[in-house]
Amino acid sequence: MHPTSPDPNRPDTDELVQLAVEQGDVKELRRLAEAGSSDAADELVQLAGEQGNLQELRRLSDGGNATATDELIQLAVEQDDLDELRRLADRGNTTAAEQLAELSGE
């Protein structure tokens, strides 16, 4: 076997991502995302949003993941979490600022 050939007995990243999604395995998705899998990062954002996992969404958002920031804002709005919206607005996020103003005015 050539050293750069994939091992047929070892699952590829796509399979690992799919398995982690099916199992709801946030840790495995995080590991795969940190290893460079954009699919794992996307799935991690989606799973964290579905689970209402603000901590994971914050971590991803603070790391520069714009999709996680959008998901975090949406979740904060749903939960009337003014503190989270304020934190994001203070970091310069205009969407969070707009949502904060809207919720504060109600």
C-alpha positions as CSV (number, residue, x, y, z in Angstrom):
1,M,0.0,0.0,0.0
2,H,1.3,3.5,-0.9
3,P,1.8,5.6,2.2
4,T,-0.6,8.3,1.0
5,S,-3.4,5.9,0.2
6,P,-6.3,6.0,2.5
7,D,-6.7,3.0,4.8
8,P,-9.8,1.2,3.6
9,N,-10.5,0.0,7.2
10,R,-10.4,3.5,8.7
11,P,-13.5,5.7,8.3
12,D,-12.9,9.0,6.5
13,T,-13.8,12.4,8.0
14,D,-17.2,12.5,6.3
15,E,-18.2,9.2,7.9
16,L,-16.9,10.3,11.3
17,V,-18.8,13.6,11.0
18,Q,-22.0,11.8,10.0
19,L,-21.6,9.3,12.9
20,A,-21.0,12.1,15.4
21,V,-24.1,13.9,14.1
22,E,-26.2,10.7,14.5
23,Q,-25.0,10.2,18.0
24,G,-25.2,13.9,19.0
25,D,-21.5,13.8,19.9
26,V,-20.5,17.4,20.5
27,K,-17.0,16.5,21.6
28,E,-16.3,14.5,18.5
29,L,-17.7,17.2,16.2
30,R,-15.5,19.8,18.1
31,R,-12.5,17.6,17.6
32,L,-13.1,17.2,13.9
33,A,-13.8,20.9,13.5
34,E,-10.6,21.8,15.3
35,A,-8.8,19.4,12.9
36,G,-10.0,21.4,10.0
37,S,-13.3,19.9,8.9
38,S,-15.7,22.7,7.9
39,D,-18.5,20.2,7.6
40,A,-17.9,19.2,11.3
41,A,-17.9,22.9,12.2
42,D,-21.2,23.5,10.4
43,E,-22.8,20.4,12.0
44,L,-21.5,21.5,15.4
45,V,-23.2,24.9,15.1
46,Q,-26.4,23.2,14.1
47,L,-26.3,20.6,16.9
48,A,-25.4,23.2,19.5
49,G,-28.3,25.4,18.4
50,E,-30.8,22.4,18.5
51,Q,-29.6,21.5,21.9
52,G,-29.7,25.1,23.1
53,N,-26.0,24.8,24.0
54,L,-25.2,28.5,24.6
55,Q,-21.7,27.7,25.9
56,E,-20.7,25.9,22.7
57,L,-22.2,28.6,20.5
58,R,-20.4,31.3,22.5
59,R,-17.1,29.4,22.1
60,L,-17.6,29.1,18.4
61,S,-18.8,32.6,18.0
62,D,-15.9,34.0,20.0
63,G,-13.6,32.0,17.7
64,G,-14.9,33.9,14.7
65,N,-17.6,31.5,13.4
66,A,-20.2,33.9,11.9
67,T,-22.9,31.1,11.6
68,A,-22.5,30.4,15.3
69,T,-22.9,34.1,16.1
70,D,-26.1,34.1,14.1
71,E,-27.4,31.0,15.9
72,L,-26.4,32.5,19.2
73,I,-28.3,35.7,18.5
74,Q,-31.4,33.7,17.4
75,L,-31.3,31.6,20.6
76,A,-30.7,34.6,22.8
77,V,-33.8,36.3,21.2
78,E,-35.9,33.2,21.8
79,Q,-34.8,33.0,25.4
80,D,-35.1,36.8,26.0
81,D,-31.4,36.7,27.0
82,L,-30.6,40.4,27.1
83,D,-27.2,39.8,28.7
84,E,-26.0,37.7,25.8
85,L,-27.3,40.1,23.3
86,R,-25.7,43.0,25.2
87,R,-22.4,41.0,25.3
88,L,-22.5,40.5,21.5
89,A,-23.6,44.1,20.9
90,D,-20.7,45.3,23.0
91,R,-18.4,43.3,20.7
92,G,-19.7,45.3,17.7
93,N,-22.4,43.0,16.4
94,T,-25.1,45.2,14.9
95,T,-27.6,42.5,14.6
96,A,-27.4,41.8,18.3
97,A,-27.6,45.5,19.0
98,E,-30.8,45.7,16.9
99,Q,-32.4,42.7,18.6
100,L,-31.4,44.1,22.0
101,A,-33.1,47.4,21.2
102,E,-36.2,45.6,19.9
103,L,-36.5,43.4,23.0
104,S,-35.7,46.2,25.4
105,G,-38.4,48.3,23.9
106,E,-41.1,45.7,24.4
